[in-house]
Amino acid sequence: MRAGPRGRAAFPHSPPGRAPLGAACPADRTPRSEAPNGSTADFPTRTPGHYRGGGHRGRDPEHRLGRWPQPGGPGPQGRPNILWLVSEDNNPYVGAHGDRLTQTPTIDTLARDGVRYRNAFSVAPVCAPSRFALITGVCPERVGPAENMRASSTLPQFMKGFPEYLRQAGYYCTNNSKTDYNTTIDMAATWDASSGSAHWRNRPEGAPFFAVFNYLTTHESSMFTAPAGPTDPASVRVPAFLPDTPNVRNDRAHQYDRMAQMDAQLAARLAELDADGLAEDTIVFYHGDNGGVMPWSKRHAKDNGLRVPLIVRFPRKNS
């Protein structure tokens, strides 16, 4: 993924006007869909070229990537490690996006120290088509029927899962553990390991890594039997397009509780990175796979079904 004009992410093979996850709206435009905590106000805005962080830490992501040491410099073989932390079915209901009710200190810290994309969207409001785009960098409509849920497509021979190219470049690539790619992809060629035990700690000594950790904590299925949690249902704001009923308030409160649990899981993973002495050699991505999980969100091609959090933290030594 590279940064295009005015903060828009550009992907190879993407049709005009469409880009997979990470495509950011121009920095001076903010949709007036449901904002964090159910308000209808605009999300906080910044002028083009400005990103939330520890001060102004670079003009754009392309500028930052260009400053990574060349081969032979610091880091594993002069190349950065890459860590993806992926959450399920959630809009940017995080403090970094202005939500005053949510408890997401880990995500907020990543945003403070990195690049926060105010307007990032998945290619689809449900997991399988969006994960097709994540693994290929291609809009699922280009390889139909990958745009449909549970309708596996057949990849053309020239197309691969992008981790295969990283492996060819010497990276140790792991996925823990959801796939759901909606296509016939060669898993053995794509990943060195893809399982619940896949971890960068299993890599050969000295090899750079690309590691993905998927968190089901916020998946819609977690709402079905969610017990009462610390979030007071009376404190949530019910958006105007939903009925203000006890069930809706309870579900909304459960959603906040699950976000807090997921944030704690991210903290534990980042603590592993610190314990291994790898934080200053690793680019960290946090993003959602699609929106959700209240009515009129997941499976609906509207902002609440497509808008996701996207934050990228670069090591301070390269800021």
C-alpha positions as CSV (number, residue, x, y, z in Angstrom):
1,M,0.0,0.0,0.0
2,R,1.3,3.5,-0.8
3,A,-0.1,6.9,-0.1
4,G,-1.6,8.6,-3.1
5,P,-2.7,12.2,-3.7
6,R,-4.2,14.0,-0.7
7,G,-3.9,11.0,1.6
8,R,-5.7,8.4,-0.6
9,A,-4.2,5.0,-0.6
10,A,-3.4,3.5,-4.0
11,F,-3.4,-0.2,-4.8
12,P,-2.3,-2.0,-7.9
13,H,-5.0,-3.5,-10.1
14,S,-7.8,-1.4,-8.3
15,P,-10.5,0.0,-10.6
16,P,-10.8,3.8,-10.9
17,G,-12.5,5.3,-7.9
18,R,-12.2,2.3,-5.7
19,A,-9.5,1.2,-3.4
20,P,-9.4,-1.6,-0.8
21,L,-9.0,-1.1,3.0
22,G,-6.9,1.9,3.9
23,A,-8.3,4.2,1.2
24,A,-8.6,7.5,3.0
25,C,-10.9,10.4,2.1
26,P,-9.2,13.8,1.4
27,A,-8.1,15.2,4.7
28,D,-10.4,18.2,4.4
29,R,-13.5,16.2,3.9
30,T,-15.4,14.3,6.6
31,P,-18.7,12.4,6.0
32,R,-21.5,13.3,8.4
33,S,-22.5,9.7,9.1
34,E,-22.8,8.5,12.7
35,A,-19.8,9.8,14.6
36,P,-18.3,8.1,17.7
37,N,-20.6,7.6,20.6
38,G,-23.6,7.9,18.3
39,S,-23.4,11.7,17.7
40,T,-24.1,13.1,14.2
41,A,-21.3,15.7,14.4
42,D,-18.3,15.6,12.1
43,F,-15.3,13.7,13.2
44,P,-12.3,15.9,14.2
45,T,-10.7,17.4,11.1
46,R,-7.2,18.3,10.2
47,T,-5.7,20.2,7.3
48,P,-4.1,18.1,4.5
49,G,-0.7,16.7,5.5
50,H,-1.4,16.8,9.2
51,Y,-1.8,13.6,11.2
52,R,-2.5,12.9,14.8
53,G,0.7,12.0,16.5
54,G,3.4,13.1,18.9
55,G,3.7,16.4,17.2
56,H,3.9,16.7,13.4
57,R,5.8,13.5,12.6
58,G,6.0,13.6,8.8
59,R,4.2,14.9,5.8
60,D,2.6,11.7,4.7
61,P,3.2,7.9,5.0
62,E,5.2,7.8,1.8
63,H,7.6,10.3,3.3
64,R,8.1,8.1,6.3
65,L,8.6,4.9,4.5
66,G,11.2,6.6,2.4
67,R,13.3,7.2,5.5
68,W,13.6,3.6,6.5
69,P,17.3,2.5,6.6
70,Q,18.6,0.9,3.4
71,P,20.0,-2.7,3.5
72,G,22.9,-2.9,5.8
73,G,21.5,-0.3,8.2
74,P,19.8,-0.8,11.6
75,G,17.1,-3.4,11.9
76,P,16.9,-7.0,10.6
77,Q,18.9,-7.0,7.4
78,G,18.1,-3.3,7.1
79,R,14.4,-4.1,6.6
80,P,11.5,-3.4,9.0
81,N,9.4,-6.0,10.6
82,I,5.6,-5.5,9.9
83,L,2.9,-6.3,12.5
84,W,-0.8,-6.3,11.6
85,L,-3.3,-6.2,14.4
86,V,-6.8,-6.8,13.0
87,S,-10.1,-6.4,14.8
88,E,-13.4,-7.7,13.7
89,D,-16.7,-5.8,12.9
90,N,-16.0,-2.4,14.4
91,N,-16.2,1.2,13.3
92,P,-13.7,3.7,14.7
93,Y,-15.4,3.9,18.1
94,V,-12.1,4.7,19.8
95,G,-10.8,7.6,21.8
96,A,-8.4,8.6,19.0
97,H,-11.4,9.3,16.8
98,G,-13.1,11.5,19.4
99,D,-15.3,8.9,21.2
100,R,-15.5,10.0,24.8
101,L,-17.1,6.9,26.2
102,T,-14.9,4.1,24.9
103,Q,-11.9,2.8,26.8
104,T,-9.1,2.1,24.3
105,P,-5.9,3.5,25.7
106,T,-3.7,1.1,23.6
107,I,-5.2,2.2,20.3
108,D,-5.2,5.8,21.4
109,T,-1.5,5.6,22.2
110,L,-0.8,4.0,18.8
111,A,-2.6,7.0,17.2
112,R,-0.7,9.5,19.3
113,D,2.6,8.0,18.2
114,G,1.7,7.2,14.7
115,V,-0.5,8.1,11.7
116,R,-4.3,8.1,12.2
117,Y,-6.4,7.8,9.0
118,R,-9.6,9.7,9.7
119,N,-11.6,8.2,6.9
120,A,-10.6,4.6,6.1
121,F,-13.1,2.2,4.4
122,S,-13.2,-1.5,3.7
123,V,-14.2,-2.6,0.2
124,A,-17.2,-4.5,1.6
125,P,-19.3,-4.4,4.7
126,V,-18.7,-8.1,5.6
127,C,-15.5,-10.1,6.2
128,A,-15.0,-12.5,3.3
129,P,-14.9,-10.0,0.5
130,S,-12.9,-7.5,2.5
131,R,-10.4,-10.1,3.5
132,F,-10.0,-11.0,-0.2
133,A,-8.9,-7.5,-0.8
134,L,-6.6,-7.6,2.3
135,I,-4.7,-10.7,1.0
136,T,-4.6,-9.7,-2.7
137,G,-4.7,-5.9,-2.8
138,V,-7.4,-6.2,-5.4
139,C,-11.1,-5.3,-5.2
140,P,-13.1,-8.5,-5.1
141,E,-15.3,-7.4,-8.0
142,R,-12.3,-7.9,-10.2
143,V,-12.2,-11.6,-9.5
144,G,-15.8,-12.5,-9.2
145,P,-17.7,-13.9,-7.4
146,A,-15.3,-12.9,-4.6
147,E,-17.5,-9.8,-3.9
148,N,-20.2,-12.1,-2.6
149,M,-20.2,-13.6,0.9
150,R,-19.2,-17.3,0.9
151,A,-18.7,-17.4,-2.9
152,S,-15.2,-18.5,-3.4
153,S,-13.5,-17.2,-6.5
154,T,-10.6,-18.7,-8.5
155,L,-7.5,-16.6,-8.6
156,P,-5.9,-16.1,-12.0
157,Q,-2.5,-17.8,-12.3
158,F,-0.6,-14.5,-12.2
159,M,-2.2,-13.4,-8.9
160,K,-0.8,-14.4,-5.5
161,G,-1.4,-13.5,-1.9
162,F,1.0,-10.7,-1.2
163,P,2.8,-12.4,1.7
164,E,4.2,-14.8,-0.9
165,Y,6.2,-11.9,-2.3
166,L,7.4,-11.0,1.1
167,R,8.5,-14.5,1.7
168,Q,10.5,-14.4,-1.6
169,A,12.2,-11.3,-0.2
170,G,13.2,-13.2,3.0
171,Y,10.4,-12.3,5.3
172,Y,9.0,-14.9,7.7
173,C,5.2,-14.6,7.3
174,T,2.6,-15.7,9.8
175,N,-1.1,-15.5,10.2
176,N,-2.9,-16.0,13.5
177,S,-5.4,-17.2,12.5
178,K,-8.5,-16.2,10.6
179,T,-8.3,-16.5,6.8
180,D,-11.7,-16.4,5.2
181,Y,-10.2,-15.1,1.9
182,N,-13.1,-16.1,-0.3
183,T,-10.8,-17.5,-3.0
184,T,-8.6,-20.4,-3.9
185,I,-5.3,-19.2,-2.5
186,D,-2.2,-21.3,-2.0
187,M,-1.9,-21.2,1.8
188,A,1.4,-23.1,1.8
189,A,2.9,-20.6,-0.5
190,T,1.3,-17.6,1.2
191,W,2.3,-18.2,4.8
192,D,5.2,-19.8,6.7
193,A,2.6,-20.6,9.4
194,S,-1.1,-19.9,9.7
195,S,-2.7,-21.2,12.9
196,G,-3.6,-20.3,16.4
197,S,0.1,-20.7,17.4
198,A,1.6,-18.8,14.5
199,H,4.0,-16.1,15.9
200,W,7.0,-14.1,14.9
201,R,9.0,-15.8,17.7
202,N,9.1,-19.0,15.6
203,R,11.1,-17.3,12.8
204,P,14.6,-18.2,11.8
205,E,17.2,-16.1,13.6
206,G,17.8,-12.8,12.0
207,A,14.9,-13.0,9.6
208,P,12.5,-10.0,9.3
209,F,8.9,-10.9,9.8
210,F,5.4,-10.0,8.7
211,A,2.9,-11.2,11.4
212,V,-0.9,-10.9,11.4
213,F,-3.0,-11.3,14.5
214,N,-6.7,-11.4,14.1
215,Y,-9.0,-10.6,17.1
216,L,-12.5,-12.0,17.1
217,T,-13.3,-10.3,20.4
218,T,-15.5,-7.6,18.7
219,H,-17.1,-10.0,16.2
220,E,-20.9,-9.8,16.0
221,S,-21.2,-13.3,17.5
222,S,-19.8,-11.9,20.7
223,M,-23.0,-9.8,21.1
224,F,-25.3,-12.8,21.1
225,T,-24.6,-13.9,24.6
226,A,-22.8,-10.9,26.0
227,P,-23.2,-10.5,29.8
228,A,-23.6,-7.2,31.5
229,G,-20.3,-5.3,31.5
230,P,-18.9,-2.1,32.9
231,T,-20.4,0.2,30.3
232,D,-23.7,1.7,31.6
233,P,-26.4,1.4,28.9
234,A,-27.9,4.7,30.1
235,S,-24.6,6.5,29.1
236,V,-24.6,5.4,25.4
237,R,-26.1,7.5,22.7
238,V,-28.6,5.8,20.5
239,P,-28.3,7.0,16.9
240,A,-31.5,8.5,15.4
241,F,-32.0,5.6,12.9
242,L,-32.3,3.0,15.7
243,P,-35.1,2.7,18.2
244,D,-34.2,3.8,21.7
245,T,-35.0,0.5,23.5
246,P,-33.4,-1.4,26.4
247,N,-32.1,-4.0,24.0
248,V,-30.5,-1.5,21.7
249,R,-28.9,0.3,24.6
250,N,-27.6,-3.0,26.1
251,D,-26.1,-4.1,22.7
252,R,-24.5,-0.7,22.3
253,A,-23.0,-1.0,25.8
254,H,-21.8,-4.5,25.1
255,Q,-20.1,-3.2,22.0
256,Y,-18.1,-0.8,24.1
257,D,-17.2,-3.5,26.5
258,R,-15.8,-5.7,23.8
259,M,-13.8,-2.9,22.3
260,A,-12.2,-2.4,25.7
261,Q,-11.4,-6.1,25.9
262,M,-9.9,-6.1,22.4
263,D,-7.8,-3.1,23.3
264,A,-6.3,-5.0,26.3
265,Q,-5.4,-7.9,24.0
266,L,-3.6,-5.5,21.7
267,A,-1.7,-4.2,24.7
268,A,-0.6,-7.7,25.5
269,R,0.7,-8.3,22.0
270,L,2.6,-5.0,21.9
271,A,4.1,-5.9,25.2
272,E,5.5,-9.0,23.6
273,L,7.0,-6.9,20.9
274,D,8.7,-4.7,23.5
275,A,9.9,-7.7,25.5
276,D,11.6,-9.0,22.4
277,G,13.3,-5.7,21.8
278,L,11.6,-5.3,18.4
279,A,9.5,-2.2,18.8
280,E,12.1,0.0,17.2
281,D,12.4,-2.3,14.2
282,T,8.7,-2.8,13.6
283,I,6.0,-1.0,11.7
284,V,2.7,-1.6,13.5
285,F,-0.7,-1.5,11.7
286,Y,-4.0,-1.6,13.6
287,H,-7.2,-1.8,11.5
288,G,-10.7,-3.3,11.3
289,D,-11.9,-5.7,8.6
290,N,-15.3,-4.1,8.2
291,G,-17.9,-2.1,10.1
292,G,-20.4,-3.4,12.6
293,V,-22.2,-4.7,14.5
294,M,-25.3,-2.8,15.3
295,P,-28.3,-2.8,12.9
296,W,-27.7,-0.8,9.7
297,S,-23.9,-1.4,9.9
298,K,-22.3,-4.8,9.0
299,R,-23.6,-6.1,5.6
300,H,-24.9,-2.6,4.7
301,A,-22.8,-0.7,2.2
302,K,-23.1,2.6,4.2
303,D,-20.5,4.3,6.3
304,N,-21.4,2.3,9.4
305,G,-20.8,-0.9,7.4
306,L,-17.6,0.2,5.6
307,R,-15.8,2.7,7.8
308,V,-13.0,1.2,9.9
309,P,-10.2,2.3,12.2
310,L,-6.7,2.5,10.6
311,I,-3.6,3.5,12.5
312,V,0.0,3.0,11.5
313,R,2.9,3.5,14.0
314,F,6.4,3.9,12.7
315,P,9.5,3.5,15.0
316,R,10.6,6.7,16.5
317,K,14.1,6.4,15.2
318,N,12.7,6.8,11.7
319,S,10.4,9.8,12.5
